[in-house]
Amino acid sequence: MSGHSKWSTIKRKKEKTDSQRAKIFTKIGREIAVAVREGGADPAANSKLRDVIAKAKANNVPNDNIDRIIKKASGEGGANTYEEIVYEGYGPSGIAVVVETLTDNRNRTAGEMRHYFDKYGGNMGQSGSVMFQFSRQGVILIEMDGVDEEKLIEAALEAGAEDVLTEDGVFDIRTGVHEVGAVSEALASAGYTLVSAEPEYVPSTYVTLTGPDDIKNMGKMLEMFEDNDDVQAVWHNWENENDYE
């Protein structure tokens, strides 16, 4: 499968403001805390925590921040009040959308997610309404510039990757959903700089939007999801996301 949809999203977000970066750090911090409280503070024994740490490092979250969050989450007091809820729906012209959230108020979050879908020409569906169009995979992206392809492929496969794809200036390394943390850790230790590393919902097919209104509305919808504090990640099968400015 192509990784170009994810890479398009990353390129669009390259120039983030400090406040936007801070929001990303906060969201990842919440994921780390939940992973620790669910499975413990040892990444070697908690694959979910290992995967979130890999995601944090790929997003340039400082190691000190990661360690502080883990220590705080593993301490006494303050039971975890967040729950993970995945919302599914359609954007304009049938774009499939999957929204991962961590929320302490499911009624508030459900209302906001439904509002975003409705406002921009889509509709929120029931569980399973679009998930059949995606597969859950570990995805690691590394920019091609200055990287020896054969050596990277060898290192990735030795670390446990299942496949290495190339497209649009990046190496797209696929792993099992529970192996992304271990593989990304091995590649980082080998000196590779990761652009992204996390379990993703990868679409089986992509849809191209042609109408200017559909493109505008789909772009605005994604912005609303991404700006919401409860939303951890948004996955979709929009082919030409770069057409939205």
C-alpha positions as CSV (number, residue, x, y, z in Angstrom):
1,M,0.0,0.0,0.0
2,S,1.1,3.5,-0.7
3,G,1.9,5.8,2.1
4,H,1.4,9.0,0.2
5,S,-1.8,10.1,2.0
6,K,0.0,10.1,5.3
7,W,3.1,11.8,3.8
8,S,0.9,14.5,2.3
9,T,-0.5,15.2,5.7
10,I,3.0,15.5,7.2
11,K,4.3,17.8,4.5
12,R,1.3,20.0,5.0
13,K,2.0,20.3,8.7
14,K,5.8,20.9,8.3
15,E,5.6,24.5,9.2
16,K,3.9,24.4,12.6
17,T,3.7,27.2,15.0
18,D,5.0,26.8,18.6
19,S,1.4,26.5,19.9
20,Q,0.6,23.8,17.4
21,R,3.7,21.8,18.4
22,A,2.8,22.2,22.0
23,K,-0.7,20.8,21.3
24,I,0.9,17.8,19.6
25,F,3.2,17.3,22.7
26,T,0.1,17.5,25.0
27,K,-1.8,14.9,22.9
28,I,1.1,12.5,22.8
29,G,1.6,13.0,26.5
30,R,-1.9,11.9,27.1
31,E,-1.4,8.8,25.1
32,I,1.8,8.0,27.0
33,A,-0.1,8.4,30.4
34,V,-2.9,6.1,29.3
35,A,-0.5,3.5,28.0
36,V,1.4,3.5,31.3
37,R,-1.7,3.2,33.4
38,E,-3.0,0.4,31.3
39,G,0.2,-1.7,31.0
40,G,2.9,-0.4,33.2
41,A,5.9,1.9,32.9
42,D,8.3,-0.5,31.3
43,P,8.4,-0.2,27.5
44,A,10.0,-3.7,27.2
45,A,6.9,-5.2,28.8
46,N,4.3,-2.8,27.4
47,S,4.2,-2.8,23.7
48,K,1.6,0.0,23.5
49,L,3.9,2.3,25.6
50,R,6.8,1.4,23.3
51,D,4.8,2.3,20.3
52,V,3.7,5.7,21.7
53,I,7.3,6.5,22.8
54,A,8.4,5.8,19.2
55,K,5.6,8.2,18.0
56,A,6.8,10.8,20.5
57,K,10.4,10.6,19.4
58,A,9.4,10.9,15.7
59,N,7.5,14.1,16.7
60,N,10.6,15.5,18.5
61,V,9.1,15.3,22.0
62,P,12.2,15.7,24.3
63,N,13.3,12.6,26.2
64,D,13.0,14.5,29.4
65,N,9.3,15.2,28.7
66,I,8.7,11.5,28.0
67,D,10.4,10.4,31.2
68,R,8.5,12.9,33.2
69,I,5.1,11.8,31.9
70,I,5.9,8.2,32.5
71,K,7.0,8.8,36.1
72,K,3.9,10.9,36.8
73,A,1.5,8.4,35.2
74,S,3.1,5.5,37.2
75,G,2.8,7.3,40.5
76,E,0.0,7.1,43.0
77,G,-3.1,9.2,42.8
78,G,-5.3,10.3,39.9
79,A,-6.9,7.4,38.3
80,N,-7.0,7.4,34.5
81,T,-10.2,9.1,33.5
82,Y,-9.6,9.0,29.7
83,E,-11.2,6.4,27.4
84,E,-10.2,5.6,23.9
85,I,-13.1,6.0,21.4
86,V,-12.8,5.6,17.6
87,Y,-15.3,7.4,15.5
88,E,-16.1,6.6,11.8
89,G,-17.8,8.5,9.1
90,Y,-17.8,9.9,5.7
91,G,-16.6,13.3,4.3
92,P,-17.7,15.0,1.1
93,S,-18.2,12.6,-1.9
94,G,-17.7,9.5,0.3
95,I,-14.3,10.1,1.7
96,A,-13.8,7.5,4.5
97,V,-12.7,9.0,7.8
98,V,-11.5,7.3,11.0
99,V,-11.0,9.5,14.1
100,E,-9.1,8.3,17.2
101,T,-9.9,10.1,20.4
102,L,-9.0,10.0,24.1
103,T,-11.7,11.7,26.1
104,D,-12.9,12.2,29.7
105,N,-16.4,13.1,28.4
106,R,-17.8,10.9,25.7
107,N,-21.0,12.9,25.3
108,R,-19.0,16.1,24.6
109,T,-16.6,14.4,22.2
110,A,-19.3,12.5,20.3
111,G,-21.3,15.8,19.9
112,E,-18.2,17.6,18.6
113,M,-17.3,14.8,16.2
114,R,-20.8,14.6,14.8
115,H,-20.9,18.4,14.4
116,Y,-17.6,18.4,12.3
117,F,-18.9,15.7,10.0
118,D,-22.3,17.4,9.5
119,K,-20.9,21.0,9.1
120,Y,-18.7,20.1,6.2
121,G,-20.9,17.9,4.1
122,G,-20.3,14.5,5.7
123,N,-22.0,12.3,8.2
124,M,-20.8,10.2,11.2
125,G,-21.5,6.5,10.9
126,Q,-21.9,3.6,13.2
127,S,-18.9,1.5,14.4
128,G,-17.7,-0.6,11.4
129,S,-19.3,1.7,8.8
130,V,-15.9,2.6,7.2
131,M,-13.4,0.5,9.1
132,F,-13.6,-2.3,6.5
133,Q,-11.8,0.1,4.1
134,F,-8.7,0.2,6.3
135,S,-6.2,-2.2,7.7
136,R,-4.2,-1.6,10.9
137,Q,-0.5,-1.5,10.2
138,G,2.7,-0.1,11.7
139,V,4.1,2.6,9.5
140,I,7.5,4.3,9.7
141,L,8.5,7.1,7.3
142,I,12.1,8.1,6.6
143,E,13.0,10.8,4.1
144,M,15.1,9.5,1.1
145,D,17.5,12.4,1.0
146,G,21.0,11.1,1.8
147,V,19.9,7.6,2.7
148,D,21.3,4.4,1.0
149,E,18.3,2.5,0.0
150,E,19.8,-1.0,0.1
151,K,21.3,-0.5,3.6
152,L,18.0,0.9,4.9
153,I,16.0,-2.0,3.5
154,E,18.5,-4.5,5.0
155,A,18.4,-2.7,8.4
156,A,14.6,-2.5,8.4
157,L,14.0,-6.2,7.5
158,E,16.6,-7.3,10.0
159,A,14.8,-5.3,12.7
160,G,11.5,-7.1,11.9
161,A,9.9,-4.9,9.2
162,E,7.5,-6.7,6.8
163,D,8.0,-4.4,3.7
164,V,9.7,-1.2,2.6
165,L,8.0,0.9,0.0
166,T,9.2,4.0,-1.8
167,E,7.2,7.0,-3.0
168,D,7.3,10.8,-3.2
169,G,10.7,11.2,-1.5
170,V,10.2,8.9,1.5
171,F,10.8,5.3,2.5
172,D,7.6,3.8,3.8
173,I,8.4,1.0,6.2
174,R,5.6,-1.4,7.1
175,T,5.5,-3.5,10.3
176,G,3.1,-5.5,12.3
177,V,0.9,-3.3,14.4
178,H,2.6,-4.3,17.6
179,E,6.2,-4.2,16.1
180,V,6.4,-0.5,15.1
181,G,8.0,0.5,18.4
182,A,10.7,-2.1,18.3
183,V,11.5,-1.6,14.6
184,S,11.6,2.2,14.8
185,E,13.8,2.0,17.9
186,A,16.3,-0.2,16.0
187,L,16.4,2.1,13.0
188,A,16.8,5.2,15.2
189,S,19.7,3.4,17.0
190,A,21.2,2.7,13.6
191,G,21.3,6.4,12.9
192,Y,18.2,6.9,10.8
193,T,16.0,10.0,11.3
194,L,12.4,9.1,11.5
195,V,9.7,11.4,10.2
196,S,6.8,9.4,11.6
197,A,6.4,6.1,13.5
198,E,3.1,4.8,14.7
199,P,0.3,2.3,14.2
200,E,-2.0,3.6,11.5
201,Y,-5.3,2.9,9.7
202,V,-4.1,2.4,6.1
203,P,-6.8,2.7,3.4
204,S,-7.2,-0.1,0.8
205,T,-8.3,2.4,-1.8
206,Y,-8.1,6.2,-2.3
207,V,-10.7,8.7,-3.5
208,T,-9.9,11.8,-5.5
209,L,-12.0,14.9,-4.9
210,T,-12.6,17.1,-8.0
211,G,-15.1,19.7,-6.9
212,P,-13.6,22.9,-5.4
213,D,-16.3,22.9,-2.6
214,D,-15.6,19.3,-1.7
215,I,-11.9,19.9,-1.5
216,K,-12.4,23.0,0.7
217,N,-14.9,21.3,2.9
218,M,-12.8,18.2,3.4
219,G,-9.8,20.2,4.2
220,K,-11.8,22.3,6.8
221,M,-13.2,19.1,8.3
222,L,-9.7,17.7,8.8
223,E,-8.5,21.0,10.4
224,M,-11.4,20.9,12.8
225,F,-10.7,17.3,13.9
226,E,-6.9,18.0,14.2
227,D,-7.5,21.1,16.3
228,N,-9.7,19.3,18.8
229,D,-8.0,18.5,22.1
230,D,-9.6,15.1,22.3
231,V,-8.5,13.9,18.9
232,Q,-5.3,11.9,18.8
233,A,-5.2,11.1,15.1
234,V,-7.3,11.2,11.9
235,W,-7.1,8.7,9.1
236,H,-8.8,9.0,5.7
237,N,-8.6,7.9,2.1
238,W,-8.5,11.3,0.4
239,E,-6.1,11.0,-2.5
240,N,-5.4,14.6,-3.4
241,E,-5.1,16.2,0.0
242,N,-2.4,18.5,-1.3
243,D,-5.0,20.3,-3.5
244,Y,-6.3,21.9,-0.3
245,E,-4.4,25.1,0.6
